């Protein structure tokens, strides 16, 4: 059973397009996250939701909009994609103050 | 600025030796610190968590220490194997608000 899954795994698109990444967890966790890992492999938190409520919103351009329809799902929509958005985006989940379980990542390439 | 630094970007050691990775942080007083392993093309996988009142934590060949005075955690892999080759990340939640900060990572390569 996959604990944290993301779709798609790869995403290649043109500048200016709008795209979405989906994440689902079957661990029953209350908290979900989006991270961005850049070309230097630095992992940085973008957003966090707890029980469908946004609790962390880092200094991310407002072109990025997360949405949590329920506790098990957290999606990321990106408007007007830019070259600098190219990265690997990881979804993760956890219970309070416990370890995070990461998804396999979505490799986004903006051309 | 607030950040976490890991000793070196890359570390090569011979099989059978003990690998020691360092995680240093500034301006934080975390209640706990975590270590993750990341293989190429995959998401990080949790290894160990150590709390501020714990000096040492062990799991099989892994050992983590946590010195809140030095603001440092050490991660040891004893009897290292080529399969241990990966990038290792430390992470902490400075204020207990789920806002995790990850270290820069150390890419470990165990040579056969």
Interface residues (C-beta under 8 A of the other chain):
Chain A: X4 X31 X33 X41 X42 X43 X44 X45 X48 X50 X55 X56 X58 X90 X92 X94 X97 X98 X99 X100 X101 X102 X103 X104 X105
Chain B: X31 X32 X34 X38 X41 X42 X43 X44 X45 X46 X49 X87 X89 X93 X96 X97 X98 X99 X100 X101 X102 X104 X105
